[in-house]
């Protein structure tokens, strides 16, 4: 199975050979729970999201990727931040692509649907903020969630 391996500030990380714009969504329900996926490619929990496709905007990307990975239809409502740290690279073992991080993270509200796993998500759950700390998660994803929980509308720019 193809794997995704995240490296952050790791001197043994492979050199980036790709830059692909992507979007993530912090989707929050009326109970204040966050929509998270348990990824199939690295066994970590994550916000839904993925790579932008030709012909779509970044907000369209966030909406599409969220639905594809979770079964939940959403509407983008705001911006958490822009994440482009060159110290974070992601190795895709299927083709040895090494992407430099380039992600825009939005807030979104659910419009409908029900949590449904996909090829990219083995589980889809609404998770209370106080339970997130106990989940296996890459530090870059944890940082994005922390920015949502603590920055009160001030976007991260970096």
C-alpha positions as CSV (number, residue, x, y, z in Angstrom):
1,X,0.0,0.0,0.0
2,X,1.2,3.5,-0.8
3,X,2.1,5.5,2.2
4,X,2.4,9.2,3.1
5,X,5.3,10.1,5.4
6,X,5.4,13.6,6.9
7,X,8.7,15.1,7.9
8,X,9.0,18.3,9.9
9,X,12.4,20.0,10.5
10,X,14.1,16.7,10.0
11,X,17.6,16.7,8.6
12,X,17.1,13.2,7.2
13,X,14.0,14.3,5.2
14,X,14.2,13.9,1.4
15,X,14.5,17.1,-0.7
16,X,11.2,18.5,-2.0
17,X,10.6,17.9,-5.7
18,X,7.0,19.2,-5.9
19,X,4.7,22.0,-4.7
20,X,0.9,21.3,-4.9
21,X,-1.7,23.7,-3.5
22,X,-4.1,22.0,-1.1
23,X,-6.9,22.9,1.2
24,X,-8.1,21.6,4.6
25,X,-11.4,22.4,6.4
26,X,-12.1,22.7,10.1
27,X,-15.7,21.7,10.1
28,X,-17.6,22.3,13.3
29,X,-21.0,21.0,14.2
30,X,-23.6,22.6,16.5
31,X,-22.2,20.7,19.4
32,X,-18.7,22.2,18.8
33,X,-17.2,19.0,17.7
34,X,-14.6,18.9,14.8
35,X,-15.0,16.6,11.8
36,X,-11.8,14.4,11.6
37,X,-10.7,11.5,9.5
38,X,-8.5,8.6,10.4
39,X,-6.3,8.5,7.3
40,X,-5.6,5.2,5.5
41,X,-2.2,6.3,4.1
42,X,-0.4,7.1,7.4
43,X,-2.8,5.9,10.2
44,X,-3.0,9.4,11.6
45,X,-6.1,11.5,12.4
46,X,-6.5,14.6,10.3
47,X,-8.7,17.4,9.1
48,X,-10.3,16.5,5.8
49,X,-8.5,18.0,2.8
50,X,-6.3,17.5,-0.3
51,X,-4.9,18.8,-3.5
52,X,-6.5,21.4,-5.6
53,X,-7.5,20.3,-9.1
54,X,-7.4,22.4,-12.3
55,X,-10.5,24.5,-12.8
56,X,-11.4,24.9,-9.2
57,X,-10.8,27.5,-6.6
58,X,-9.2,26.8,-3.2
59,X,-12.6,27.0,-1.4
60,X,-14.1,24.7,-4.0
61,X,-11.2,22.3,-3.3
62,X,-11.9,22.4,0.5
63,X,-15.6,21.7,-0.1
64,X,-14.9,18.8,-2.6
65,X,-12.2,17.2,-0.6
66,X,-14.3,17.3,2.6
67,X,-17.2,15.6,0.9
68,X,-15.0,13.0,-0.8
69,X,-13.3,12.0,2.4
70,X,-16.2,12.3,4.9
71,X,-19.6,12.3,3.1
72,X,-20.4,15.7,4.7
73,X,-21.4,18.6,2.5
74,X,-20.0,21.9,3.8
75,X,-19.9,25.6,3.2
76,X,-16.7,27.5,3.7
77,X,-17.1,30.3,6.4
78,X,-13.7,31.6,7.1
79,X,-9.9,31.3,7.1
80,X,-7.7,29.6,9.7
81,X,-4.4,30.2,7.9
82,X,-1.9,29.6,5.1
83,X,0.7,27.0,5.8
84,X,3.8,26.9,3.5
85,X,6.7,26.0,5.9
86,X,9.5,24.6,3.7
87,X,10.7,22.5,6.7
88,X,7.5,20.4,6.3
89,X,7.7,17.9,3.4
90,X,5.5,15.0,2.6
91,X,6.8,11.8,0.9
92,X,4.4,9.8,-1.2
93,X,5.9,6.3,-1.5
94,X,3.8,5.4,-4.5
95,X,5.8,7.7,-6.8
96,X,8.6,9.2,-4.6
97,X,7.0,12.6,-4.9
98,X,8.2,14.8,-2.0
99,X,5.9,17.8,-1.6
100,X,6.7,21.0,0.2
101,X,3.8,22.0,2.5
102,X,1.3,24.4,0.8
103,X,-2.0,24.3,2.4
104,X,-4.8,26.8,3.0
105,X,-7.0,25.9,6.0
106,X,-10.6,27.1,6.2
107,X,-13.4,27.0,8.6
108,X,-16.6,25.4,7.4
109,X,-20.1,24.5,8.6
110,X,-21.8,21.3,7.7
111,X,-24.8,21.5,5.4
112,X,-25.8,17.8,5.3
113,X,-24.7,14.3,4.7
114,X,-23.5,11.7,7.2
115,X,-20.0,10.6,8.2
116,X,-18.9,8.0,5.6
117,X,-15.4,6.6,5.2
118,X,-13.7,6.6,1.8
119,X,-10.5,5.2,0.2
120,X,-8.6,7.9,2.1
121,X,-10.4,7.7,5.4
122,X,-10.9,4.5,7.5
123,X,-13.0,6.4,10.0
124,X,-14.9,9.7,10.0
125,X,-15.8,11.1,13.4
126,X,-17.2,14.2,15.1
127,X,-14.6,14.8,17.9
128,X,-15.0,17.1,20.9
129,X,-12.0,19.5,21.2
130,X,-10.9,18.0,24.5
131,X,-10.6,14.5,23.0
132,X,-8.3,15.6,20.1
133,X,-5.1,15.5,22.3
134,X,-5.5,11.7,22.7
135,X,-5.5,11.0,18.9
136,X,-2.5,10.0,16.8
137,X,-1.9,13.1,14.7
138,X,1.1,14.7,12.9
139,X,2.3,17.9,14.6
140,X,1.4,20.0,11.5
141,X,-2.2,19.0,11.7
142,X,-2.3,19.5,15.5
143,X,-0.9,23.0,14.9
144,X,-3.7,23.8,12.5
145,X,-6.4,22.7,15.0
146,X,-4.6,24.6,17.8
147,X,-4.7,27.7,15.6
148,X,-8.4,27.3,15.1
149,X,-9.0,26.8,18.9
150,X,-6.8,29.6,20.1
151,X,-6.4,32.4,17.5
152,X,-9.9,33.8,17.6
153,X,-10.2,34.7,13.9
154,X,-6.7,35.9,13.4
155,X,-5.3,33.9,10.5
156,X,-1.9,32.2,10.6
157,X,0.3,33.4,7.8
158,X,3.3,31.3,7.0
